[in-house]
Amino acid sequence: MPRVSDMAKTCVYAAFIVCIGTVTCHAYRLVGSEALSDALVAHHYTINANLDAVIVVDPTVPTFEYQTFYAMGYADEPEHEQGKLHFLEHIIGGVGSYPPGGLAELIGSSGGKYHAAIGIHMTYFTMRFPSDKLALAVEIDRDRFYSTLFDKEFVDKERQAVLTEISGESTSSSRRFSRYFGGLLYGMDNLDGLGTPGFVEKIEPGDLKQLFHNVLRRKRRLVVVIGDVDLEDVLTKLAEAYRSGNNRTDETSPEPRFPNPDVLGERYDVKYESLNRSRFKKAWRIPGLGHPDYASFLVLAAILVRPSNSLRSSLLDSQIVNTFSVWTASYKGFGLIACNAVLPAVTSMSAIEVAIEKEIQRVKSHGVTEDEFSAALNRRLRSLYSEFYNRSDMAYRFGQAFALAGDPLLYPRIFSQIRRVRVNDIPRIVREHLVEDNSITLSWTIKEPLLTSTDFFVIAIVLFGCGGTLFAIIRAVRKQTQEPI
């Protein structure tokens, strides 16, 4: 098996030969390579000023993933214009320059599948095809970039699809809770990529076209190709398709600061009458993707939710919570580790907060045992490798690292970073980061009505009793004043 450095040199020489053998010199160059395993290597290339590519040759599958990522998501939209980028994602992913329904028919008849989505700082489009359809995938991607039509008929059709999506999501309390929390992070009323129905109704085809040509196309983007493909064939086709590039790049680096520092150290207790269950989240700001300590937080999360003798198991066994999870997430320039819970209506928020604080203090003061640490580290690696063997998930991780940190090869390096985590790193990161003035606490509880059903019952009895007495008095008075006929 050749070493990664040898393979990188080979790729550079091959690119040089391609330049000599053609009239137009393709400008792609190798940025770097990372080993995913003994058999798989990820190569990162710059195709032109606006386009990067990650290619992983995997002959063990008869298909390939072709995913395109733009480093812009709904958190990058102005607060009262959120929803426009999501609407645009529907148009780009669904039509290109084809008549309505034509692109879906072309992909389906070629044995392919496609999908599009938007995230906080990322918009992406995915395709999967049989191995012999690489030229078609590049053609569709190029068509979307250069020739997307903003036909009013198709825009109006997709508007109804977007409005239906908004309607379905509006009934979900978990999604409303996430939007509220995201709004706290970014200093907005709500962080909602779908937008409001009233705003979506007013979006015109020209608004979407302007957003695409003047904003999204100026962003650097990444194409990830994973599967049974030829490396040089992919590079050549990409270079030919995007020969001109785009000199109007609007490249911005990730924000180095927390977007809304005023919320750190604060707690937000919200009461709603319409809830059927209470919700709780406590999150701490941590370093973002690419920072050496990020891997340590991945291991810490696994320790807190291990199957037995953990924070999660104790909360579930004592029936303080219905569900409990701990997750880590990366954003532009920062990360979060968060405890999330859904609680029965009768559980007080103080009970779960005391349990979390007790566990944090235990880890801070006494650390964790080698057995606890090793088991959690192995569970985290196993979880990452399960994603690794899903080629679609693998492509997504390259795109996520590109959009959030500007380096798609951060994804394969996370494996080696996790292996370098040591047992003493866990109490250290807890002491440094899991402190109250670095946290955000949000709870949604059920608002009790002013009068309970018991109160209504008592009032009804009193009124009934008083009413009977009052009626008797009135009858007696009327009898005394009634004149004989």
C-alpha positions as CSV (number, residue, x, y, z in Angstrom):
1,M,0.0,0.0,0.0
2,P,1.6,3.3,-1.0
3,R,2.0,6.0,1.6
4,V,-0.3,9.1,1.5
5,S,2.7,11.4,0.7
6,D,3.6,9.2,-2.3
7,M,0.0,9.2,-3.5
8,A,-0.1,13.0,-3.2
9,K,3.0,13.3,-5.4
10,T,1.5,11.0,-7.9
11,C,-1.6,13.2,-8.1
12,V,0.4,16.3,-8.6
13,Y,2.4,14.7,-11.4
14,A,-0.8,13.5,-13.0
15,A,-2.3,17.0,-12.9
16,F,0.9,18.4,-14.5
17,I,0.6,15.8,-17.3
18,V,-3.0,16.8,-17.9
19,C,-2.0,20.4,-18.2
20,I,0.7,19.6,-20.8
21,G,-1.6,17.3,-22.8
22,T,-4.4,19.8,-23.3
23,V,-4.8,23.1,-25.0
24,T,-6.3,24.8,-21.9
25,C,-4.3,24.1,-18.7
26,H,-6.7,23.0,-15.9
27,A,-5.9,25.0,-12.8
28,Y,-6.7,22.4,-10.2
29,R,-4.0,21.8,-7.7
30,L,-3.7,19.4,-4.8
31,V,-4.1,21.0,-1.4
32,G,-3.6,18.0,0.8
33,S,-4.5,14.3,1.5
34,E,-5.6,12.4,4.5
35,A,-5.9,8.7,5.0
36,L,-9.4,7.5,6.0
37,S,-8.2,3.9,6.3
38,D,-5.6,1.6,4.8
39,A,-7.6,1.5,1.6
40,L,-9.3,5.0,1.4
41,V,-7.6,8.3,1.0
42,A,-9.3,11.7,0.8
43,H,-7.7,14.2,-1.6
44,H,-8.5,17.9,-1.4
45,Y,-8.1,20.0,-4.6
46,T,-8.6,23.6,-5.6
47,I,-10.4,23.6,-9.0
48,N,-10.6,27.4,-9.3
49,A,-11.0,30.5,-7.2
50,N,-14.5,29.5,-6.2
51,L,-14.5,25.7,-6.2
52,D,-12.8,23.1,-4.1
53,A,-13.2,19.3,-4.4
54,V,-12.7,16.3,-2.1
55,I,-12.4,13.0,-3.9
56,V,-12.3,9.6,-2.3
57,V,-11.9,6.6,-4.7
58,D,-13.8,3.6,-3.3
59,P,-14.1,0.7,-5.8
60,T,-15.9,-1.5,-3.2
61,V,-19.3,0.1,-4.1
62,P,-20.9,0.3,-7.6
63,T,-22.1,3.9,-7.1
64,F,-20.7,7.3,-6.2
65,E,-21.9,10.2,-4.1
66,Y,-21.7,13.7,-5.6
67,Q,-22.5,16.4,-3.1
68,T,-22.1,20.2,-3.5
69,F,-21.8,22.5,-0.5
70,Y,-22.2,26.2,-0.2
71,A,-20.8,27.9,2.9
72,M,-24.0,29.8,3.7
73,G,-27.0,28.9,5.8
74,Y,-30.0,30.5,7.4
75,A,-28.1,32.0,10.3
76,D,-26.2,34.0,7.7
77,E,-29.5,35.6,6.4
78,P,-30.8,38.9,7.9
79,E,-33.3,38.1,10.7
80,H,-36.4,39.2,8.9
81,E,-35.4,37.6,5.6
82,Q,-34.9,34.0,6.8
83,G,-36.7,31.6,4.6
84,K,-35.5,33.0,1.3
85,L,-32.4,30.8,1.1
86,H,-34.5,27.7,1.9
87,F,-36.9,28.7,-0.9
88,L,-33.9,29.1,-3.2
89,E,-32.6,25.7,-2.2
90,H,-35.9,24.2,-3.4
91,I,-35.5,25.9,-6.8
92,I,-31.9,25.0,-7.4
93,G,-32.4,21.4,-6.3
94,G,-35.5,20.9,-8.2
95,V,-35.3,22.5,-11.7
96,G,-31.9,23.8,-13.0
97,S,-32.6,24.7,-16.6
98,Y,-35.0,21.8,-17.2
99,P,-38.8,22.1,-17.5
100,P,-40.7,21.4,-14.3
101,G,-40.4,17.7,-13.4
102,G,-37.7,17.2,-16.1
103,L,-34.7,17.1,-13.7
104,A,-36.4,14.6,-11.4
105,E,-37.3,12.4,-14.4
106,L,-33.7,12.5,-15.7
107,I,-32.1,11.6,-12.4
108,G,-34.7,8.8,-11.7
109,S,-34.4,7.3,-15.2
110,S,-30.6,7.2,-14.8
111,G,-30.8,5.2,-11.6
112,G,-30.0,8.1,-9.4
113,K,-31.3,9.8,-6.3
114,Y,-31.1,13.4,-5.2
115,H,-31.8,15.6,-2.1
116,A,-31.2,19.2,-1.0
117,A,-31.2,20.8,2.4
118,I,-30.1,23.9,4.3
119,G,-28.4,24.2,7.7
120,I,-27.3,26.9,10.0
121,H,-24.2,27.8,8.0
122,M,-24.5,25.5,5.0
123,T,-26.6,24.8,1.9
124,Y,-26.1,21.5,0.1
125,F,-27.2,19.3,-2.8
126,T,-26.7,15.6,-3.0
127,M,-26.8,13.1,-5.8
128,R,-26.1,9.3,-6.0
129,F,-25.6,7.6,-9.3
130,P,-24.3,4.3,-10.7
131,S,-20.6,4.4,-11.4
132,D,-20.9,5.1,-15.1
133,K,-22.9,8.4,-14.6
134,L,-20.2,10.7,-13.5
135,A,-20.5,12.9,-16.6
136,L,-24.2,13.3,-16.0
137,A,-23.6,14.3,-12.3
138,V,-21.1,17.0,-13.3
139,E,-23.5,18.2,-16.1
140,I,-26.4,18.6,-13.6
141,D,-24.2,20.4,-11.1
142,R,-22.9,22.7,-13.7
143,D,-26.4,23.4,-15.1
144,R,-27.6,24.3,-11.6
145,F,-24.7,26.7,-11.1
146,Y,-24.8,28.5,-14.5
147,S,-28.4,28.0,-15.8
148,T,-31.0,27.7,-13.1
149,L,-34.2,29.1,-14.3
150,F,-36.5,31.1,-12.0
151,D,-39.7,30.3,-13.9
152,K,-42.8,31.8,-12.2
153,E,-44.8,28.6,-12.6
154,F,-42.2,26.5,-10.9
155,V,-41.5,29.1,-8.2
156,D,-45.2,29.2,-7.4
157,K,-45.4,25.4,-7.2
158,E,-42.4,25.2,-4.9
159,R,-43.9,28.0,-2.8
160,Q,-46.8,25.7,-1.9
161,A,-44.4,23.0,-1.0
162,V,-42.5,25.4,1.3
163,L,-45.7,26.6,2.9
164,T,-46.7,23.0,3.5
165,E,-43.3,22.3,5.1
166,I,-43.7,25.3,7.4
167,S,-47.2,24.3,8.4
168,G,-46.0,20.8,9.3
169,E,-43.1,22.0,11.4
170,S,-45.1,24.7,13.2
171,T,-46.9,22.1,15.3
172,S,-43.7,20.5,16.6
173,S,-42.8,21.7,20.1
174,S,-39.3,20.3,19.8
175,R,-38.7,22.3,16.7
176,R,-40.1,25.5,18.3
177,F,-37.9,24.9,21.3
178,S,-34.8,24.5,19.0
179,R,-35.7,27.7,17.1
180,Y,-36.1,29.6,20.4
181,F,-32.7,28.4,21.6
182,G,-31.0,29.2,18.3
183,G,-32.5,32.7,18.5
184,L,-30.8,33.1,21.9
185,L,-27.4,32.0,20.4
186,Y,-27.6,34.4,17.5
187,G,-29.5,37.3,19.1
188,M,-32.7,36.8,17.1
189,D,-36.4,36.4,18.0
190,N,-36.2,32.9,16.4
191,L,-33.6,31.2,14.3
192,D,-35.8,29.6,11.7
193,G,-34.6,28.7,8.2
194,L,-38.1,28.0,6.9
195,G,-39.3,31.5,7.4
196,T,-42.8,32.7,8.2
197,P,-45.8,32.0,5.8
198,G,-46.4,35.8,5.3
199,F,-42.8,36.3,4.3
200,V,-42.7,33.3,1.9
201,E,-45.9,34.4,0.3
202,K,-44.2,37.7,-0.7
203,I,-41.0,36.3,-2.2
204,E,-40.9,36.8,-6.0
205,P,-38.8,34.9,-8.6
206,G,-36.6,38.0,-9.0
207,D,-35.8,38.0,-5.3
208,L,-34.5,34.4,-5.5
209,K,-32.5,35.1,-8.7
210,Q,-30.8,38.1,-7.0
211,L,-30.0,36.0,-3.9
212,F,-28.5,33.3,-6.1
213,H,-26.4,35.4,-8.5
214,N,-25.3,38.2,-6.2
215,V,-24.8,36.3,-2.9
216,L,-24.7,32.5,-3.0
217,R,-22.7,32.1,-6.2
218,R,-20.0,34.4,-4.8
219,K,-19.4,32.0,-1.9
220,R,-16.7,29.4,-2.2
221,R,-18.2,26.0,-2.6
222,L,-17.1,22.4,-2.3
223,V,-17.8,19.3,-4.4
224,V,-17.4,16.0,-2.7
225,V,-17.2,12.8,-4.8
226,I,-16.9,9.4,-3.1
227,G,-17.2,6.0,-4.8
228,D,-16.2,4.0,-7.7
229,V,-14.7,6.8,-9.8
230,D,-11.4,7.5,-11.5
231,L,-9.6,10.4,-9.7
232,E,-8.2,12.0,-12.9
233,D,-11.5,11.7,-14.7
234,V,-13.3,13.5,-11.9
235,L,-10.6,16.3,-11.8
236,T,-10.7,16.7,-15.6
237,K,-14.5,16.9,-15.8
238,L,-14.7,19.4,-13.0
239,A,-12.0,21.6,-14.5
240,E,-13.6,21.5,-17.9
241,A,-17.1,22.3,-16.5
242,Y,-15.9,25.2,-14.3
243,R,-13.1,26.5,-16.5
244,S,-14.0,30.2,-16.1
245,G,-14.6,30.1,-12.4
246,N,-16.0,33.3,-10.8
247,N,-13.7,36.1,-9.9
248,R,-16.2,37.8,-7.7
249,T,-15.6,35.6,-4.7
250,D,-17.1,36.8,-1.4
251,E,-15.1,34.6,0.9
252,T,-15.5,35.3,4.6
253,S,-13.7,33.5,7.4
254,P,-15.6,31.9,10.3
255,E,-16.5,34.3,13.0
256,P,-13.9,33.9,15.8
257,R,-16.4,34.9,18.5
258,F,-19.6,33.7,20.1
259,P,-22.4,35.5,18.2
260,N,-24.4,36.7,21.2
261,P,-22.2,36.8,24.3
262,D,-24.9,38.5,26.3
263,V,-26.7,35.2,26.9
264,L,-23.7,33.5,28.5
265,G,-24.4,32.9,32.2
266,E,-28.1,33.5,31.8
267,R,-31.1,31.3,32.3
268,Y,-34.5,31.6,30.5
269,D,-37.6,30.2,32.0
270,V,-40.6,30.3,29.7
271,K,-44.1,29.1,30.4
272,Y,-46.7,28.0,27.8
273,E,-50.2,26.8,28.3
274,S,-50.1,24.7,25.1
275,L,-47.3,22.3,26.1
276,N,-47.9,18.7,26.9
277,R,-44.4,18.1,28.3
278,S,-41.7,20.3,29.8
279,R,-38.4,20.8,28.0
280,F,-34.9,21.6,29.3
281,K,-31.6,22.5,27.8
282,K,-28.3,23.5,29.4
283,A,-25.5,24.2,27.0
284,W,-21.9,25.4,27.5
285,R,-19.8,27.2,24.9
286,I,-16.7,25.1,23.9
287,P,-14.0,25.4,21.2
288,G,-15.2,24.7,17.7
289,L,-14.4,22.1,15.1
290,G,-10.7,21.8,14.5
291,H,-9.6,22.8,18.0
292,P,-7.7,20.0,19.8
293,D,-10.1,20.0,22.7
294,Y,-13.2,19.4,20.5
295,A,-12.4,15.7,20.4
296,S,-12.2,15.6,24.3
297,F,-15.7,16.9,24.4
298,L,-16.9,14.2,22.1
299,V,-15.5,11.6,24.6
300,L,-17.1,13.5,27.6
301,A,-20.5,13.4,26.0
302,A,-20.1,9.6,25.6
303,I,-19.2,9.3,29.3
304,L,-22.3,11.3,30.5
305,V,-24.7,9.0,28.5
306,R,-23.0,5.6,28.9
307,P,-25.5,2.7,29.4
308,S,-25.1,2.3,33.2
309,N,-23.9,4.3,36.2
310,S,-24.1,7.6,34.3
311,L,-25.9,10.9,34.5
312,R,-28.3,9.7,31.9
313,S,-29.1,6.3,33.5
314,S,-29.6,7.9,36.9
315,L,-32.1,10.5,35.6
316,L,-34.0,7.8,33.6
317,D,-34.0,5.3,36.5
318,S,-35.3,7.9,39.0
319,Q,-38.0,8.9,36.4
320,I,-36.9,12.6,36.7
321,V,-36.9,12.7,32.9
322,N,-38.7,11.0,30.1
323,T,-35.7,11.4,27.7
324,F,-32.2,12.7,28.2
325,S,-29.3,13.2,25.8
326,V,-26.0,15.0,25.6
327,W,-24.7,16.3,22.3
328,T,-21.8,18.3,20.9
329,A,-22.3,20.6,17.9
330,S,-20.0,22.8,16.0
331,Y,-20.8,26.2,14.5
332,K,-18.7,28.9,12.9
333,G,-16.0,29.8,15.4
334,F,-17.4,28.0,18.4
335,G,-19.0,24.8,19.6
336,L,-21.6,23.7,22.2
337,I,-22.0,20.7,24.5
338,A,-25.6,20.5,25.7
339,C,-27.7,18.4,28.1
340,N,-31.3,18.0,26.7
341,A,-34.3,16.6,28.5
342,V,-38.0,16.1,28.1
343,L,-39.7,16.0,31.6
344,P,-43.0,14.9,33.0
345,A,-45.2,17.8,34.0
346,V,-44.8,17.0,37.7
347,T,-41.0,17.2,37.7
348,S,-39.4,20.4,38.9
349,M,-36.5,21.9,36.9
350,S,-34.4,22.1,40.0
351,A,-34.2,18.3,40.2
352,I,-32.6,17.9,36.8
353,E,-30.3,20.9,37.4
354,V,-29.1,19.5,40.7
355,A,-28.4,16.1,39.1
356,I,-26.3,17.7,36.3
357,E,-24.4,19.9,38.6
358,K,-23.6,17.0,40.9
359,E,-22.2,15.0,38.0
360,I,-20.1,17.9,36.7
361,Q,-18.6,18.5,40.2
362,R,-17.8,14.8,40.5
363,V,-15.9,14.8,37.2
364,K,-14.2,18.1,38.0
365,S,-13.0,16.9,41.4
366,H,-12.3,13.3,40.9
367,G,-12.0,12.8,37.1
368,V,-13.1,9.5,35.5
369,T,-11.7,6.0,35.8
370,E,-9.6,4.5,33.1
371,D,-12.4,2.0,32.4
372,E,-15.0,4.7,32.1
373,F,-12.7,6.6,29.8
374,S,-11.7,3.7,27.6
375,A,-15.3,2.5,27.2
376,A,-16.5,6.0,26.2
377,L,-13.6,6.6,23.8
378,N,-14.3,3.3,22.1
379,R,-18.0,4.0,21.8
380,R,-17.3,7.4,20.3
381,L,-14.9,5.8,17.7
382,R,-17.4,3.1,16.9
383,S,-20.1,5.7,16.3
384,L,-17.8,7.7,14.0
385,Y,-16.8,4.6,12.1
386,S,-20.5,3.7,11.6
387,E,-20.9,7.1,9.8
388,F,-17.7,6.5,8.0
389,Y,-19.1,3.4,6.4
390,N,-22.1,5.3,5.1
391,R,-20.6,7.1,2.1
392,S,-23.4,9.7,2.2
393,D,-22.6,10.6,5.8
394,M,-18.9,10.7,5.0
395,A,-19.5,13.2,2.2
396,Y,-21.6,15.3,4.5
397,R,-18.9,15.5,7.1
398,F,-16.4,16.8,4.6
399,G,-18.9,19.5,3.6
400,Q,-19.6,20.4,7.2
401,A,-15.9,20.9,8.0
402,F,-15.5,23.0,4.9
403,A,-18.5,25.2,5.7
404,L,-17.8,25.7,9.4
405,A,-14.0,25.8,9.5
406,G,-12.8,26.2,5.9
407,D,-11.0,22.9,5.9
408,P,-12.8,19.7,4.6
409,L,-10.0,17.5,5.7
410,L,-10.7,18.2,9.4
411,Y,-13.2,15.3,9.2
412,P,-10.7,12.5,8.8
413,R,-8.3,14.1,11.3
414,I,-10.9,13.9,14.0
415,F,-10.2,10.2,14.3
416,S,-6.6,10.7,15.2
417,Q,-7.5,13.6,17.5
418,I,-9.9,11.3,19.4
419,R,-7.2,8.7,19.8
420,R,-4.9,11.3,21.3
421,V,-7.4,12.2,24.0
422,R,-6.1,11.2,27.5
423,V,-8.1,10.4,30.7
424,N,-6.7,13.6,32.4
425,D,-8.1,15.8,29.6
426,I,-11.7,15.2,30.8
427,P,-11.6,16.9,34.2
428,R,-9.4,19.7,32.7
429,I,-12.0,20.6,30.0
430,V,-14.8,20.4,32.6
431,R,-12.9,22.8,34.9
432,E,-12.1,25.2,32.0
433,H,-15.4,25.3,30.2
434,L,-18.4,23.8,32.1
435,V,-18.8,26.8,34.4
436,E,-22.0,28.7,35.1
437,D,-20.9,32.0,33.4
438,N,-20.1,30.1,30.2
439,S,-23.5,28.4,30.0
440,I,-27.1,29.0,28.7
441,T,-30.0,27.4,30.5
442,L,-33.4,27.3,28.8
443,S,-36.6,25.7,30.2
444,W,-40.1,25.5,28.9
445,T,-42.7,24.5,31.4
446,I,-46.4,24.2,31.4
447,K,-48.2,27.3,32.5
448,E,-50.8,26.5,35.1
449,P,-54.2,28.1,34.5
450,L,-55.4,30.7,37.0
451,L,-58.2,28.3,38.1
452,T,-57.7,24.6,38.2
453,S,-60.4,22.0,37.7
454,T,-60.7,21.6,41.4
455,D,-61.2,25.3,41.8
456,F,-64.0,25.3,39.3
457,F,-65.7,22.4,41.1
458,V,-65.6,24.2,44.5
459,I,-66.9,27.4,42.9
460,A,-69.7,25.5,41.2
461,I,-70.7,24.0,44.5
462,V,-70.6,27.4,46.2
463,L,-72.6,29.0,43.5
464,F,-75.1,26.2,43.5
465,G,-75.6,26.5,47.2
466,C,-75.7,30.3,47.2
467,G,-78.1,30.2,44.2
468,G,-80.5,27.9,46.0
469,T,-80.6,30.1,49.1
470,L,-81.0,33.3,47.0
471,F,-83.8,31.7,45.1
472,A,-85.7,30.8,48.3
473,I,-85.3,34.3,49.6
474,I,-86.7,35.8,46.4
475,R,-89.7,33.5,46.4
476,A,-90.5,34.4,50.0
477,V,-90.3,38.1,49.3
478,R,-92.5,37.8,46.2
479,K,-95.1,35.8,48.2
480,Q,-95.3,38.5,50.9
481,T,-95.7,41.3,48.3
482,Q,-98.1,39.5,46.1
483,E,-101.7,41.0,46.1
484,P,-104.7,38.7,46.1
485,I,-106.8,38.5,42.9
